[in-house]
Amino acid sequence: MKNIVLFGPPGAGKGTQASILKDKYNLVHLSTGDMFRYNIKNKTELGKLAQSFTDKGQLVPDEVTIKMLNAEVDRHLPCNGFIFDGFPRTVAQAESLDSLVEEKSTEIHAMIALEVDDEVLVERLLERGKTSGRPDDANEDVIRNRIKVYYDETAILKSYYQQSDKYYGVDGVGSIEEITERICEVIDRL
């Protein structure tokens, strides 16, 4: 079983790469954003709880997110492994994720971070904003703030995974195929 945290700033290409990698390695792609949307839309107990926070403009507490993640992991076992996308975002979440996978007798094998220059990110997101319908992809100031928040709040995870030799920075610039090839070189060595 291979468990990978796919990481990078907004616009780095995580969703695109996760879709390719899940097929290539027969992994389960778990996106916390998708999990929240599914649970809220289907009015599950955890969805109602999550919505009670989002309705007030608050972040969903780690405990609720971990419970959703645990339910999703259990739903897909047994499997070849997972790609975690959008989680963890903090050291506390990384520690919770480590505990969760440990309970399943496995571990996180790598954090693969797509590294992309800020100006390229802004360009990509503005381009995506023309077709995605997402207002947060259409405003350059909002995009730059999202990138800043990423560095301020989540980039600390780099050192967390470096401490256990599980951090792999991958150049996220080039064609989709070139980036996929770089990521696959990492995964194939695990």
LUMGURO-634997 format. One record per residue (C-alpha): x, y, z. Coordinates in Angstrom, 3 decimals. Example, Ala and Ser with C-alpha at 12.3 -4.5 7.8 and 13.67 -1.06 7.14 Angstrom:
BEGIN
+----------+----------+----------+
:       xx :       yy :       zz :
+----------+----------+----------+
:   12.300 :   -4.500 :    7.800 :
:   13.670 :   -1.060 :    7.140 :
+----------+----------+----------+
END
This chain:
BEGIN
+----------+----------+----------+
:       xx :       yy :       zz :
+----------+----------+----------+
:    0.000 :    0.000 :    0.000 :
:    1.360 :    3.426 :   -0.983 :
:   -0.023 :    6.503 :    0.734 :
:    0.932 :    9.870 :   -0.663 :
:    0.194 :   13.418 :    0.395 :
:    0.008 :   15.546 :   -2.755 :
:    0.891 :   19.078 :   -1.837 :
:    1.365 :   22.482 :   -3.384 :
:   -0.050 :   25.976 :   -3.624 :
:   -3.325 :   26.808 :   -5.374 :
:   -2.890 :   26.335 :   -9.118 :
:    0.053 :   23.940 :   -8.830 :
:   -1.856 :   21.176 :  -10.610 :
:   -2.661 :   18.848 :   -7.704 :
:   -6.118 :   17.910 :   -8.982 :
:   -4.870 :   17.216 :  -12.495 :
:   -1.969 :   15.093 :  -11.270 :
:   -4.039 :   13.242 :   -8.648 :
:   -6.479 :   12.179 :  -11.355 :
:   -3.658 :   10.750 :  -13.495 :
:   -1.833 :    9.092 :  -10.579 :
:   -4.928 :    7.411 :   -9.134 :
:   -5.473 :    5.651 :  -12.458 :
:   -1.827 :    4.809 :  -13.076 :
:   -1.216 :    3.311 :   -9.603 :
:   -4.801 :    2.255 :   -8.823 :
:   -4.908 :    4.530 :   -5.769 :
:   -7.893 :    6.176 :   -4.092 :
:   -7.899 :    9.970 :   -4.412 :
:   -9.244 :   11.607 :   -1.255 :
:   -9.854 :   15.335 :   -1.605 :
:  -11.029 :   17.008 :    1.586 :
:  -12.925 :   19.578 :   -0.490 :
:  -14.840 :   16.789 :   -2.245 :
:  -15.492 :   15.067 :    1.093 :
:  -16.924 :   18.254 :    2.622 :
:  -19.142 :   18.900 :   -0.404 :
:  -20.401 :   15.286 :   -0.454 :
:  -21.180 :   15.153 :    3.272 :
:  -22.843 :   18.581 :    3.305 :
:  -24.892 :   17.882 :    0.158 :
:  -26.046 :   14.501 :    1.480 :
:  -26.761 :   15.928 :    4.930 :
:  -24.770 :   13.257 :    6.765 :
:  -24.248 :   13.796 :   10.493 :
:  -20.669 :   14.909 :    9.824 :
:  -21.878 :   17.080 :    6.940 :
:  -24.393 :   18.858 :    9.162 :
:  -21.699 :   19.386 :   11.771 :
:  -19.246 :   20.735 :    9.181 :
:  -21.901 :   23.051 :    7.758 :
:  -22.632 :   24.469 :   11.195 :
:  -19.071 :   25.846 :   11.140 :
:  -18.893 :   26.885 :    7.479 :
:  -22.231 :   28.729 :    7.755 :
:  -20.585 :   30.954 :   10.370 :
:  -17.521 :   31.448 :    8.174 :
:  -15.403 :   29.288 :   10.466 :
:  -12.954 :   26.547 :    9.560 :
:  -14.184 :   23.017 :   10.155 :
:  -12.341 :   21.695 :   13.242 :
:   -9.661 :   19.060 :   12.672 :
:  -11.631 :   16.512 :   14.691 :
:  -14.575 :   16.674 :   12.254 :
:  -12.297 :   16.542 :    9.209 :
:  -10.417 :   13.523 :   10.590 :
:  -13.698 :   11.697 :   11.261 :
:  -14.769 :   12.302 :    7.645 :
:  -11.365 :   11.173 :    6.392 :
:  -11.456 :    8.047 :    8.576 :
:  -14.903 :    7.127 :    7.227 :
:  -13.651 :    7.570 :    3.637 :
:  -10.508 :    5.518 :    4.250 :
:  -12.580 :    2.717 :    5.820 :
:  -15.029 :    2.844 :    2.898 :
:  -12.227 :    2.158 :    0.395 :
:  -10.265 :   -0.526 :    2.268 :
:   -8.718 :   -2.772 :    1.157 :
:   -6.958 :   -0.859 :   -1.617 :
:   -3.520 :   -0.137 :   -3.101 :
:   -3.218 :    3.133 :   -1.209 :
:   -4.383 :    6.718 :   -1.060 :
:   -3.558 :   10.120 :   -2.483 :
:   -4.437 :   12.716 :    0.143 :
:   -5.210 :   16.051 :   -1.516 :
:   -5.942 :   19.157 :    0.558 :
:   -5.046 :   17.451 :    3.803 :
:   -3.071 :   17.847 :    5.967 :
:   -2.690 :   21.625 :    6.089 :
:   -1.165 :   21.940 :    9.561 :
:    1.289 :   19.953 :   11.673 :
:   -1.562 :   18.938 :   13.998 :
:   -3.454 :   17.559 :   10.990 :
:   -0.325 :   15.735 :    9.770 :
:    0.033 :   14.099 :   13.189 :
:   -3.663 :   13.115 :   13.124 :
:   -3.260 :   11.661 :    9.636 :
:   -0.209 :    9.677 :   10.786 :
:   -2.277 :    8.241 :   13.652 :
:   -5.198 :    7.430 :   11.350 :
:   -3.091 :    5.479 :    8.841 :
:   -1.136 :    3.813 :   11.641 :
:   -4.450 :    2.452 :   12.976 :
:   -4.879 :    0.863 :    9.539 :
:   -1.407 :   -0.743 :    9.824 :
:    0.176 :    1.497 :    7.211 :
:    1.897 :    4.894 :    6.953 :
:    2.300 :    7.995 :    4.837 :
:    5.115 :    7.096 :    2.453 :
:    5.728 :   10.500 :    0.882 :
:    4.678 :   14.082 :    0.670 :
:    5.112 :   15.113 :   -2.944 :
:    5.058 :   18.885 :   -3.272 :
:    4.534 :   20.527 :   -6.628 :
:    6.822 :   23.542 :   -6.669 :
:    5.743 :   26.384 :   -8.954 :
:    6.821 :   30.036 :   -9.127 :
:    4.180 :   32.454 :   -7.802 :
:    3.850 :   34.331 :  -11.100 :
:    3.154 :   31.070 :  -12.938 :
:    0.511 :   30.201 :  -10.319 :
:   -1.206 :   33.565 :  -10.754 :
:   -1.183 :   33.134 :  -14.535 :
:   -2.602 :   29.589 :  -14.317 :
:   -5.354 :   30.551 :  -11.885 :
:   -6.418 :   33.599 :  -13.879 :
:   -6.606 :   31.373 :  -16.961 :
:   -8.607 :   28.755 :  -15.033 :
:  -10.869 :   31.532 :  -13.774 :
:  -11.993 :   32.246 :  -17.329 :
:  -13.561 :   28.789 :  -17.609 :
:  -14.047 :   27.438 :  -14.071 :
:  -16.752 :   29.822 :  -12.909 :
:  -14.877 :   30.101 :   -9.611 :
:  -14.804 :   33.747 :   -8.500 :
:  -11.655 :   33.107 :   -6.416 :
:   -9.799 :   32.250 :   -9.655 :
:  -10.823 :   35.455 :  -11.442 :
:   -9.392 :   38.088 :   -9.097 :
:   -5.612 :   38.537 :   -8.985 :
:   -5.640 :   40.062 :   -5.475 :
:   -7.642 :   37.098 :   -4.139 :
:   -5.276 :   34.679 :   -5.890 :
:   -2.176 :   36.350 :   -4.448 :
:   -3.738 :   36.249 :   -0.980 :
:   -4.529 :   32.518 :   -1.343 :
:   -0.905 :   31.875 :   -2.294 :
:    0.304 :   33.943 :    0.681 :
:   -2.004 :   32.023 :    3.044 :
:   -0.610 :   28.771 :    1.646 :
:    2.965 :   29.816 :    2.431 :
:    2.085 :   31.291 :    5.824 :
:   -0.042 :   28.422 :    7.069 :
:    0.797 :   25.218 :    5.237 :
:    4.365 :   25.465 :    4.004 :
:    5.482 :   24.506 :    7.544 :
:    4.528 :   20.949 :    6.626 :
:    7.614 :   20.787 :    4.435 :
:    9.859 :   20.623 :    7.493 :
:    7.500 :   18.164 :    9.220 :
:    7.886 :   15.659 :    6.378 :
:   11.574 :   16.457 :    5.847 :
:   12.252 :   15.311 :    9.435 :
:   11.165 :   11.801 :    8.478 :
:   12.755 :   11.893 :    4.985 :
:    9.342 :   11.794 :    3.330 :
:    9.380 :   15.187 :    1.599 :
:    9.885 :   15.249 :   -2.160 :
:    9.815 :   18.549 :   -4.016 :
:    8.913 :   18.157 :   -7.673 :
:    9.178 :   20.856 :  -10.343 :
:    5.562 :   21.640 :  -11.211 :
:    6.318 :   23.592 :  -14.392 :
:    6.134 :   22.040 :  -17.848 :
:    3.637 :   19.922 :  -19.693 :
:    1.223 :   17.768 :  -17.702 :
:    3.080 :   14.690 :  -18.978 :
:    6.496 :   16.019 :  -17.916 :
:    5.227 :   16.795 :  -14.408 :
:    3.551 :   13.378 :  -14.160 :
:    6.812 :   11.719 :  -15.183 :
:    8.709 :   13.563 :  -12.407 :
:    6.133 :   12.519 :   -9.811 :
:    6.183 :    8.911 :  -11.022 :
:    9.968 :    8.798 :  -10.624 :
:    9.443 :    9.576 :   -6.936 :
:    6.584 :    7.104 :   -6.456 :
:    8.418 :    4.319 :   -8.249 :
:   11.344 :    4.667 :   -5.811 :
:    9.127 :    4.331 :   -2.714 :
+----------+----------+----------+
END
